[in-house]
Amino acid sequence: MSLRSGVCPNCESTEVHHDSANLMRSAPPLRVGLGGAAIRLHFVCTACGLVQDFVEPEGARLIRAKWPRVEPAEDS
Ligand SMILES: [Zn+2]
């Protein structure tokens, strides 16, 4: 489970806030190749301070096309 569910996976609080609707993004986007960018959305549990960030689906598609995929480890 992640903070995107609205429930903190660390402390089970529902005091989860996000910057999805914020035009002034709280962090620069990830740069993906030449001129590409993936906007990061932040989710914060204001009870315990846990922060998670995610790229929007459009950014995820760009990254899938441009960045190498990590091969799952065999013995982890
Ligand atoms: Zn929490």
PDB file of the backbone (N, CA, C, O) and the ligand in Angstrom, with CONECT records:
HET     ZN  A 101       1
ATOM      1  N   MET A   1       0.847  -1.200   0.000  1.00  0.00           N
ATOM      2  CA  MET A   1       0.000   0.000   0.000  1.00  0.00           C
ATOM      3  C   MET A   1       0.885   1.253   0.000  1.00  0.00           C
ATOM      4  O   MET A   1       1.981   1.248   0.560  1.00  0.00           O
ATOM      5  N   SER A   2       0.407   2.300  -0.620  1.00  0.00           N
ATOM      6  CA  SER A   2       1.171   3.538  -0.668  1.00  0.00           C
ATOM      7  C   SER A   2       0.321   4.684  -0.135  1.00  0.00           C
ATOM      8  O   SER A   2      -0.873   4.527   0.121  1.00  0.00           O
ATOM      9  N   LEU A   3       0.956   5.832   0.027  1.00  0.00           N
ATOM     10  CA  LEU A   3       0.231   7.011   0.510  1.00  0.00           C
ATOM     11  C   LEU A   3      -0.871   7.437  -0.456  1.00  0.00           C
ATOM     12  O   LEU A   3      -1.795   8.146  -0.057  1.00  0.00           O
ATOM     13  N   ARG A   4      -0.791   7.019  -1.713  1.00  0.00           N
ATOM     14  CA  ARG A   4      -1.827   7.394  -2.669  1.00  0.00           C
ATOM     15  C   ARG A   4      -3.199   6.844  -2.288  1.00  0.00           C
ATOM     16  O   ARG A   4      -4.225   7.340  -2.754  1.00  0.00           O
ATOM     17  N   SER A   5      -3.211   5.839  -1.456  1.00  0.00           N
ATOM     18  CA  SER A   5      -4.494   5.279  -1.016  1.00  0.00           C
ATOM     19  C   SER A   5      -5.190   6.198  -0.019  1.00  0.00           C
ATOM     20  O   SER A   5      -6.377   6.023   0.256  1.00  0.00           O
ATOM     21  N   GLY A   6      -4.460   7.185   0.530  1.00  0.00           N
ATOM     22  CA  GLY A   6      -5.040   8.078   1.529  1.00  0.00           C
ATOM     23  C   GLY A   6      -4.847   7.578   2.950  1.00  0.00           C
ATOM     24  O   GLY A   6      -5.230   8.243   3.913  1.00  0.00           O
ATOM     25  N   VAL A   7      -4.247   6.393   3.072  1.00  0.00           N
ATOM     26  CA  VAL A   7      -3.932   5.847   4.393  1.00  0.00           C
ATOM     27  C   VAL A   7      -2.429   5.606   4.447  1.00  0.00           C
ATOM     28  O   VAL A   7      -1.857   4.994   3.545  1.00  0.00           O
ATOM     29  N   CYS A   8      -1.800   6.084   5.500  1.00  0.00           N
ATOM     30  CA  CYS A   8      -0.348   5.950   5.607  1.00  0.00           C
ATOM     31  C   CYS A   8       0.045   4.500   5.887  1.00  0.00           C
ATOM     32  O   CYS A   8      -0.454   3.900   6.839  1.00  0.00           O
ATOM     33  N   PRO A   9       0.942   3.927   5.062  1.00  0.00           N
ATOM     34  CA  PRO A   9       1.384   2.549   5.306  1.00  0.00           C
ATOM     35  C   PRO A   9       2.315   2.433   6.508  1.00  0.00           C
ATOM     36  O   PRO A   9       2.579   1.333   6.991  1.00  0.00           O
ATOM     37  N   ASN A  10       2.815   3.580   6.991  1.00  0.00           N
ATOM     38  CA  ASN A  10       3.744   3.566   8.119  1.00  0.00           C
ATOM     39  C   ASN A  10       3.018   3.643   9.453  1.00  0.00           C
ATOM     40  O   ASN A  10       3.327   2.889  10.375  1.00  0.00           O
ATOM     41  N   CYS A  11       2.032   4.572   9.561  1.00  0.00           N
ATOM     42  CA  CYS A  11       1.392   4.796  10.866  1.00  0.00           C
ATOM     43  C   CYS A  11      -0.134   4.669  10.808  1.00  0.00           C
ATOM     44  O   CYS A  11      -0.811   4.836  11.823  1.00  0.00           O
ATOM     45  N   GLU A  12      -0.676   4.374   9.615  1.00  0.00           N
ATOM     46  CA  GLU A  12      -2.108   4.145   9.418  1.00  0.00           C
ATOM     47  C   GLU A  12      -2.960   5.396   9.608  1.00  0.00           C
ATOM     48  O   GLU A  12      -4.183   5.297   9.700  1.00  0.00           O
ATOM     49  N   SER A  13      -2.329   6.579   9.667  1.00  0.00           N
ATOM     50  CA  SER A  13      -3.080   7.829   9.741  1.00  0.00           C
ATOM     51  C   SER A  13      -3.738   8.116   8.394  1.00  0.00           C
ATOM     52  O   SER A  13      -3.264   7.662   7.352  1.00  0.00           O
ATOM     53  N   THR A  14      -4.836   8.875   8.426  1.00  0.00           N
ATOM     54  CA  THR A  14      -5.455   9.337   7.185  1.00  0.00           C
ATOM     55  C   THR A  14      -5.141  10.811   6.937  1.00  0.00           C
ATOM     56  O   THR A  14      -5.775  11.449   6.096  1.00  0.00           O
ATOM     57  N   GLU A  15      -4.156  11.357   7.675  1.00  0.00           N
ATOM     58  CA  GLU A  15      -3.713  12.739   7.452  1.00  0.00           C
ATOM     59  C   GLU A  15      -2.699  12.769   6.310  1.00  0.00           C
ATOM     60  O   GLU A  15      -1.534  13.119   6.497  1.00  0.00           O
ATOM     61  N   VAL A  16      -3.170  12.396   5.140  1.00  0.00           N
ATOM     62  CA  VAL A  16      -2.304  12.328   3.960  1.00  0.00           C
ATOM     63  C   VAL A  16      -2.655  13.482   3.027  1.00  0.00           C
ATOM     64  O   VAL A  16      -3.820  13.677   2.683  1.00  0.00           O
ATOM     65  N   HIS A  17      -1.654  14.236   2.625  1.00  0.00           N
ATOM     66  CA  HIS A  17      -1.860  15.398   1.766  1.00  0.00           C
ATOM     67  C   HIS A  17      -1.008  15.254   0.508  1.00  0.00           C
ATOM     68  O   HIS A  17       0.001  14.548   0.508  1.00  0.00           O
ATOM     69  N   HIS A  18      -1.425  15.930  -0.562  1.00  0.00           N
ATOM     70  CA  HIS A  18      -0.689  15.815  -1.827  1.00  0.00           C
ATOM     71  C   HIS A  18      -0.647  17.160  -2.534  1.00  0.00           C
ATOM     72  O   HIS A  18      -1.439  18.058  -2.246  1.00  0.00           O
ATOM     73  N   ASP A  19       0.296  17.282  -3.470  1.00  0.00           N
ATOM     74  CA  ASP A  19       0.448  18.532  -4.206  1.00  0.00           C
ATOM     75  C   ASP A  19      -0.054  18.415  -5.640  1.00  0.00           C
ATOM     76  O   ASP A  19       0.341  19.196  -6.505  1.00  0.00           O
ATOM     77  N   SER A  20      -0.923  17.443  -5.893  1.00  0.00           N
ATOM     78  CA  SER A  20      -1.360  17.183  -7.270  1.00  0.00           C
ATOM     79  C   SER A  20      -2.035  18.388  -7.908  1.00  0.00           C
ATOM     80  O   SER A  20      -1.890  18.603  -9.112  1.00  0.00           O
ATOM     81  N   ALA A  21      -2.766  19.176  -7.134  1.00  0.00           N
ATOM     82  CA  ALA A  21      -3.503  20.302  -7.687  1.00  0.00           C
ATOM     83  C   ALA A  21      -2.730  21.613  -7.565  1.00  0.00           C
ATOM     84  O   ALA A  21      -3.248  22.687  -7.869  1.00  0.00           O
ATOM     85  N   ASN A  22      -1.484  21.502  -7.116  1.00  0.00           N
ATOM     86  CA  ASN A  22      -0.690  22.692  -6.857  1.00  0.00           C
ATOM     87  C   ASN A  22       0.067  23.108  -8.113  1.00  0.00           C
ATOM     88  O   ASN A  22       0.905  22.352  -8.605  1.00  0.00           O
ATOM     89  N   LEU A  23      -0.213  24.293  -8.636  1.00  0.00           N
ATOM     90  CA  LEU A  23       0.465  24.740  -9.849  1.00  0.00           C
ATOM     91  C   LEU A  23       1.932  25.053  -9.587  1.00  0.00           C
ATOM     92  O   LEU A  23       2.767  24.935 -10.484  1.00  0.00           O
ATOM     93  N   MET A  24       2.245  25.451  -8.362  1.00  0.00           N
ATOM     94  CA  MET A  24       3.638  25.660  -7.989  1.00  0.00           C
ATOM     95  C   MET A  24       4.159  24.337  -7.451  1.00  0.00           C
ATOM     96  O   MET A  24       4.044  24.062  -6.257  1.00  0.00           O
ATOM     97  N   ARG A  25       4.725  23.527  -8.314  1.00  0.00           N
ATOM     98  CA  ARG A  25       5.200  22.204  -7.909  1.00  0.00           C
ATOM     99  C   ARG A  25       6.263  22.327  -6.816  1.00  0.00           C
ATOM    100  O   ARG A  25       7.064  23.262  -6.799  1.00  0.00           O
ATOM    101  N   SER A  26       6.242  21.354  -5.908  1.00  0.00           N
ATOM    102  CA  SER A  26       7.163  21.440  -4.782  1.00  0.00           C
ATOM    103  C   SER A  26       8.531  20.860  -5.123  1.00  0.00           C
ATOM    104  O   SER A  26       9.430  20.896  -4.283  1.00  0.00           O
ATOM    105  N   ALA A  27       8.713  20.330  -6.319  1.00  0.00           N
ATOM    106  CA  ALA A  27      10.025  19.837  -6.739  1.00  0.00           C
ATOM    107  C   ALA A  27      10.079  19.888  -8.252  1.00  0.00           C
ATOM    108  O   ALA A  27       9.048  19.790  -8.918  1.00  0.00           O
ATOM    109  N   PRO A  28      11.286  20.042  -8.805  1.00  0.00           N
ATOM    110  CA  PRO A  28      11.389  20.051 -10.265  1.00  0.00           C
ATOM    111  C   PRO A  28      11.053  18.676 -10.833  1.00  0.00           C
ATOM    112  O   PRO A  28      11.221  17.667 -10.149  1.00  0.00           O
ATOM    113  N   PRO A  29      10.580  18.628 -12.076  1.00  0.00           N
ATOM    114  CA  PRO A  29      10.291  17.334 -12.692  1.00  0.00           C
ATOM    115  C   PRO A  29      11.569  16.565 -12.971  1.00  0.00           C
ATOM    116  O   PRO A  29      12.648  17.151 -13.052  1.00  0.00           O
ATOM    117  N   LEU A  30      11.450  15.257 -13.118  1.00  0.00           N
ATOM    118  CA  LEU A  30      12.577  14.444 -13.558  1.00  0.00           C
ATOM    119  C   LEU A  30      12.828  14.724 -15.026  1.00  0.00           C
ATOM    120  O   LEU A  30      11.887  14.764 -15.820  1.00  0.00           O
ATOM    121  N   ARG A  31      14.068  14.917 -15.393  1.00  0.00           N
ATOM    122  CA  ARG A  31      14.376  15.089 -16.808  1.00  0.00           C
ATOM    123  C   ARG A  31      14.530  13.710 -17.446  1.00  0.00           C
ATOM    124  O   ARG A  31      15.215  12.834 -16.917  1.00  0.00           O
ATOM    125  N   VAL A  32      13.877  13.539 -18.591  1.00  0.00           N
ATOM    126  CA  VAL A  32      13.897  12.246 -19.278  1.00  0.00           C
ATOM    127  C   VAL A  32      14.333  12.481 -20.716  1.00  0.00           C
ATOM    128  O   VAL A  32      13.537  12.936 -21.537  1.00  0.00           O
ATOM    129  N   GLY A  33      15.586  12.177 -21.031  1.00  0.00           N
ATOM    130  CA  GLY A  33      16.074  12.399 -22.382  1.00  0.00           C
ATOM    131  C   GLY A  33      16.121  13.882 -22.704  1.00  0.00           C
ATOM    132  O   GLY A  33      16.084  14.720 -21.804  1.00  0.00           O
ATOM    133  N   LEU A  34      16.202  14.204 -23.976  1.00  0.00           N
ATOM    134  CA  LEU A  34      16.318  15.596 -24.413  1.00  0.00           C
ATOM    135  C   LEU A  34      14.942  16.256 -24.413  1.00  0.00           C
ATOM    136  O   LEU A  34      14.070  15.891 -25.202  1.00  0.00           O
ATOM    137  N   GLY A  35      14.760  17.211 -23.540  1.00  0.00           N
ATOM    138  CA  GLY A  35      13.515  17.971 -23.538  1.00  0.00           C
ATOM    139  C   GLY A  35      12.345  17.277 -22.877  1.00  0.00           C
ATOM    140  O   GLY A  35      11.284  17.882 -22.724  1.00  0.00           O
ATOM    141  N   GLY A  36      12.505  16.027 -22.481  1.00  0.00           N
ATOM    142  CA  GLY A  36      11.411  15.312 -21.833  1.00  0.00           C
ATOM    143  C   GLY A  36      11.420  15.562 -20.339  1.00  0.00           C
ATOM    144  O   GLY A  36      12.466  15.821 -19.745  1.00  0.00           O
ATOM    145  N   ALA A  37      10.243  15.483 -19.740  1.00  0.00           N
ATOM    146  CA  ALA A  37      10.161  15.698 -18.302  1.00  0.00           C
ATOM    147  C   ALA A  37       8.994  14.907 -17.735  1.00  0.00           C
ATOM    148  O   ALA A  37       7.957  14.746 -18.379  1.00  0.00           O
ATOM    149  N   ALA A  38       9.182  14.424 -16.536  1.00  0.00           N
ATOM    150  CA  ALA A  38       8.133  13.692 -15.834  1.00  0.00           C
ATOM    151  C   ALA A  38       7.814  14.440 -14.544  1.00  0.00           C
ATOM    152  O   ALA A  38       8.661  14.567 -13.660  1.00  0.00           O
ATOM    153  N   ILE A  39       6.592  14.928 -14.451  1.00  0.00           N
ATOM    154  CA  ILE A  39       6.180  15.671 -13.256  1.00  0.00           C
ATOM    155  C   ILE A  39       6.034  14.711 -12.081  1.00  0.00           C
ATOM    156  O   ILE A  39       5.473  13.622 -12.199  1.00  0.00           O
ATOM    157  N   ARG A  40       6.560  15.156 -10.945  1.00  0.00           N
ATOM    158  CA  ARG A  40       6.462  14.338  -9.738  1.00  0.00           C
ATOM    159  C   ARG A  40       5.334  14.832  -8.847  1.00  0.00           C
ATOM    160  O   ARG A  40       5.229  16.030  -8.584  1.00  0.00           O
ATOM    161  N   LEU A  41       4.510  13.940  -8.393  1.00  0.00           N
ATOM    162  CA  LEU A  41       3.451  14.252  -7.438  1.00  0.00           C
ATOM    163  C   LEU A  41       3.895  13.748  -6.068  1.00  0.00           C
ATOM    164  O   LEU A  41       4.371  12.622  -5.924  1.00  0.00           O
ATOM    165  N   HIS A  42       3.727  14.603  -5.074  1.00  0.00           N
ATOM    166  CA  HIS A  42       4.174  14.242  -3.734  1.00  0.00           C
ATOM    167  C   HIS A  42       3.002  13.948  -2.820  1.00  0.00           C
ATOM    168  O   HIS A  42       1.975  14.626  -2.853  1.00  0.00           O
ATOM    169  N   PHE A  43       3.178  12.937  -2.016  1.00  0.00           N
ATOM    170  CA  PHE A  43       2.195  12.570  -1.013  1.00  0.00           C
ATOM    171  C   PHE A  43       2.915  12.550   0.330  1.00  0.00           C
ATOM    172  O   PHE A  43       3.971  11.933   0.474  1.00  0.00           O
ATOM    173  N   VAL A  44       2.329  13.230   1.306  1.00  0.00           N
ATOM    174  CA  VAL A  44       2.984  13.363   2.607  1.00  0.00           C
ATOM    175  C   VAL A  44       2.001  12.991   3.713  1.00  0.00           C
ATOM    176  O   VAL A  44       0.874  13.484   3.746  1.00  0.00           O
ATOM    177  N   CYS A  45       2.436  12.126   4.609  1.00  0.00           N
ATOM    178  CA  CYS A  45       1.668  11.868   5.831  1.00  0.00           C
ATOM    179  C   CYS A  45       2.100  12.914   6.845  1.00  0.00           C
ATOM    180  O   CYS A  45       3.256  12.940   7.267  1.00  0.00           O
ATOM    181  N   THR A  46       1.164  13.781   7.238  1.00  0.00           N
ATOM    182  CA  THR A  46       1.528  14.843   8.173  1.00  0.00           C
ATOM    183  C   THR A  46       1.495  14.350   9.618  1.00  0.00           C
ATOM    184  O   THR A  46       1.786  15.115  10.538  1.00  0.00           O
ATOM    185  N   ALA A  47       1.149  13.104   9.822  1.00  0.00           N
ATOM    186  CA  ALA A  47       1.204  12.536  11.173  1.00  0.00           C
ATOM    187  C   ALA A  47       2.610  12.023  11.492  1.00  0.00           C
ATOM    188  O   ALA A  47       3.147  12.315  12.560  1.00  0.00           O
ATOM    189  N   CYS A  48       3.214  11.251  10.562  1.00  0.00           N
ATOM    190  CA  CYS A  48       4.543  10.685  10.854  1.00  0.00           C
ATOM    191  C   CYS A  48       5.639  11.253   9.962  1.00  0.00           C
ATOM    192  O   CYS A  48       6.821  11.024  10.215  1.00  0.00           O
ATOM    193  N   GLY A  49       5.257  12.001   8.911  1.00  0.00           N
ATOM    194  CA  GLY A  49       6.262  12.639   8.071  1.00  0.00           C
ATOM    195  C   GLY A  49       6.695  11.831   6.871  1.00  0.00           C
ATOM    196  O   GLY A  49       7.560  12.276   6.117  1.00  0.00           O
ATOM    197  N   LEU A  50       6.126  10.667   6.669  1.00  0.00           N
ATOM    198  CA  LEU A  50       6.490   9.863   5.497  1.00  0.00           C
ATOM    199  C   LEU A  50       6.178  10.619   4.211  1.00  0.00           C
ATOM    200  O   LEU A  50       5.100  11.199   4.076  1.00  0.00           O
ATOM    201  N   VAL A  51       7.114  10.615   3.269  1.00  0.00           N
ATOM    202  CA  VAL A  51       6.940  11.265   1.968  1.00  0.00           C
ATOM    203  C   VAL A  51       7.133  10.216   0.879  1.00  0.00           C
ATOM    204  O   VAL A  51       8.086   9.437   0.912  1.00  0.00           O
ATOM    205  N   GLN A  52       6.222  10.207  -0.081  1.00  0.00           N
ATOM    206  CA  GLN A  52       6.401   9.374  -1.268  1.00  0.00           C
ATOM    207  C   GLN A  52       6.132  10.245  -2.488  1.00  0.00           C
ATOM    208  O   GLN A  52       5.235  11.088  -2.474  1.00  0.00           O
ATOM    209  N   ASP A  53       6.909  10.038  -3.533  1.00  0.00           N
ATOM    210  CA  ASP A  53       6.590  10.755  -4.759  1.00  0.00           C
ATOM    211  C   ASP A  53       6.442   9.791  -5.922  1.00  0.00           C
ATOM    212  O   ASP A  53       7.064   8.729  -5.968  1.00  0.00           O
ATOM    213  N   PHE A  54       5.595  10.198  -6.863  1.00  0.00           N
ATOM    214  CA  PHE A  54       5.242   9.359  -8.004  1.00  0.00           C
ATOM    215  C   PHE A  54       5.249  10.226  -9.248  1.00  0.00           C
ATOM    216  O   PHE A  54       4.971  11.423  -9.178  1.00  0.00           O
ATOM    217  N   VAL A  55       5.562   9.632 -10.379  1.00  0.00           N
ATOM    218  CA  VAL A  55       5.426  10.381 -11.630  1.00  0.00           C
ATOM    219  C   VAL A  55       4.025  10.147 -12.181  1.00  0.00           C
ATOM    220  O   VAL A  55       3.415   9.101 -11.957  1.00  0.00           O
ATOM    221  N   GLU A  56       3.535  11.143 -12.905  1.00  0.00           N
ATOM    222  CA  GLU A  56       2.235  11.014 -13.546  1.00  0.00           C
ATOM    223  C   GLU A  56       2.334   9.957 -14.647  1.00  0.00           C
ATOM    224  O   GLU A  56       3.431   9.664 -15.121  1.00  0.00           O
ATOM    225  N   PRO A  57       1.185   9.376 -15.064  1.00  0.00           N
ATOM    226  CA  PRO A  57       1.200   8.311 -16.078  1.00  0.00           C
ATOM    227  C   PRO A  57       1.913   8.718 -17.371  1.00  0.00           C
ATOM    228  O   PRO A  57       2.607   7.909 -17.987  1.00  0.00           O
ATOM    229  N   GLU A  58       1.736   9.978 -17.774  1.00  0.00           N
ATOM    230  CA  GLU A  58       2.405  10.445 -18.996  1.00  0.00           C
ATOM    231  C   GLU A  58       3.922  10.383 -18.834  1.00  0.00           C
ATOM    232  O   GLU A  58       4.634   9.973 -19.750  1.00  0.00           O
ATOM    233  N   GLY A  59       4.407  10.789 -17.670  1.00  0.00           N
ATOM    234  CA  GLY A  59       5.832  10.725 -17.386  1.00  0.00           C
ATOM    235  C   GLY A  59       6.318   9.295 -17.312  1.00  0.00           C
ATOM    236  O   GLY A  59       7.427   8.990 -17.750  1.00  0.00           O
ATOM    237  N   ALA A  60       5.500   8.416 -16.764  1.00  0.00           N
ATOM    238  CA  ALA A  60       5.882   7.007 -16.661  1.00  0.00           C
ATOM    239  C   ALA A  60       6.038   6.386 -18.049  1.00  0.00           C
ATOM    240  O   ALA A  60       6.936   5.574 -18.273  1.00  0.00           O
ATOM    241  N   ARG A  61       5.166   6.769 -18.973  1.00  0.00           N
ATOM    242  CA  ARG A  61       5.286   6.250 -20.349  1.00  0.00           C
ATOM    243  C   ARG A  61       6.587   6.707 -20.987  1.00  0.00           C
ATOM    244  O   ARG A  61       7.257   5.940 -21.678  1.00  0.00           O
ATOM    245  N   LEU A  62       6.938   7.967 -20.748  1.00  0.00           N
ATOM    246  CA  LEU A  62       8.172   8.520 -21.303  1.00  0.00           C
ATOM    247  C   LEU A  62       9.382   7.775 -20.742  1.00  0.00           C
ATOM    248  O   LEU A  62      10.290   7.402 -21.485  1.00  0.00           O
ATOM    249  N   ILE A  63       9.386   7.565 -19.445  1.00  0.00           N
ATOM    250  CA  ILE A  63      10.500   6.876 -18.792  1.00  0.00           C
ATOM    251  C   ILE A  63      10.605   5.437 -19.288  1.00  0.00           C
ATOM    252  O   ILE A  63      11.708   4.932 -19.498  1.00  0.00           O
ATOM    253  N   ARG A  64       9.465   4.776 -19.476  1.00  0.00           N
ATOM    254  CA  ARG A  64       9.477   3.390 -19.963  1.00  0.00           C
ATOM    255  C   ARG A  64      10.157   3.314 -21.333  1.00  0.00           C
ATOM    256  O   ARG A  64      10.844   2.342 -21.649  1.00  0.00           O
ATOM    257  N   ALA A  65       9.950   4.361 -22.138  1.00  0.00           N
ATOM    258  CA  ALA A  65      10.521   4.376 -23.483  1.00  0.00           C
ATOM    259  C   ALA A  65      11.998   4.757 -23.485  1.00  0.00           C
ATOM    260  O   ALA A  65      12.735   4.354 -24.386  1.00  0.00           O
ATOM    261  N   LYS A  66      12.440   5.521 -22.498  1.00  0.00           N
ATOM    262  CA  LYS A  66      13.781   6.115 -22.549  1.00  0.00           C
ATOM    263  C   LYS A  66      14.792   5.505 -21.584  1.00  0.00           C
ATOM    264  O   LYS A  66      15.987   5.489 -21.876  1.00  0.00           O
ATOM    265  N   TRP A  67      14.340   5.013 -20.460  1.00  0.00           N
ATOM    266  CA  TRP A  67      15.280   4.532 -19.453  1.00  0.00           C
ATOM    267  C   TRP A  67      15.321   3.009 -19.458  1.00  0.00           C
ATOM    268  O   TRP A  67      14.309   2.358 -19.715  1.00  0.00           O
ATOM    269  N   PRO A  68      16.503   2.436 -19.171  1.00  0.00           N
ATOM    270  CA  PRO A  68      16.576   0.971 -19.109  1.00  0.00           C
ATOM    271  C   PRO A  68      15.793   0.432 -17.918  1.00  0.00           C
ATOM    272  O   PRO A  68      15.694   1.065 -16.867  1.00  0.00           O
ATOM    273  N   ARG A  69      15.248  -0.744 -18.121  1.00  0.00           N
ATOM    274  CA  ARG A  69      14.475  -1.397 -17.077  1.00  0.00           C
ATOM    275  C   ARG A  69      15.425  -2.154 -16.154  1.00  0.00           C
ATOM    276  O   ARG A  69      16.390  -2.761 -16.617  1.00  0.00           O
ATOM    277  N   VAL A  70      15.158  -2.119 -14.866  1.00  0.00           N
ATOM    278  CA  VAL A  70      15.947  -2.872 -13.896  1.00  0.00           C
ATOM    279  C   VAL A  70      15.475  -4.318 -13.925  1.00  0.00           C
ATOM    280  O   VAL A  70      14.292  -4.612 -13.758  1.00  0.00           O
ATOM    281  N   GLU A  71      16.439  -5.216 -14.143  1.00  0.00           N
ATOM    282  CA  GLU A  71      16.087  -6.634 -14.119  1.00  0.00           C
ATOM    283  C   GLU A  71      15.909  -7.082 -12.676  1.00  0.00           C
ATOM    284  O   GLU A  71      16.768  -6.824 -11.833  1.00  0.00           O
ATOM    285  N   PRO A  72      14.801  -7.751 -12.388  1.00  0.00           N
ATOM    286  CA  PRO A  72      14.589  -8.220 -11.009  1.00  0.00           C
ATOM    287  C   PRO A  72      15.715  -9.138 -10.563  1.00  0.00           C
ATOM    288  O   PRO A  72      16.145 -10.015 -11.313  1.00  0.00           O
ATOM    289  N   ALA A  73      16.188  -8.936  -9.345  1.00  0.00           N
ATOM    290  CA  ALA A  73      17.256  -9.781  -8.806  1.00  0.00           C
ATOM    291  C   ALA A  73      16.729 -11.179  -8.551  1.00  0.00           C
ATOM    292  O   ALA A  73      15.567 -11.364  -8.191  1.00  0.00           O
ATOM    293  N   GLU A  74      17.602 -12.166  -8.742  1.00  0.00           N
ATOM    294  CA  GLU A  74      17.160 -13.566  -8.585  1.00  0.00           C
ATOM    295  C   GLU A  74      17.097 -13.984  -7.130  1.00  0.00           C
ATOM    296  O   GLU A  74      16.307 -14.851  -6.757  1.00  0.00           O
ATOM    297  N   ASP A  75      17.947 -13.355  -6.298  1.00  0.00           N
ATOM    298  CA  ASP A  75      18.026 -13.825  -4.906  1.00  0.00           C
ATOM    299  C   ASP A  75      17.781 -12.697  -3.907  1.00  0.00           C
ATOM    300  O   ASP A  75      18.586 -12.499  -2.997  1.00  0.00           O
ATOM    301  N   SER A  76      16.686 -11.957  -4.059  1.00  0.00           N
ATOM    302  CA  SER A  76      16.413 -10.889  -3.109  1.00  0.00           C
ATOM    303  C   SER A  76      15.146 -11.148  -2.324  1.00  0.00           C
ATOM    304  O   SER A  76      14.769 -10.340  -1.476  1.00  0.00           O
TER     305      SER A  76
HETATM  306 ZN    ZN A 101       2.133   8.261   8.696  1.00  0.00          ZN2+
END
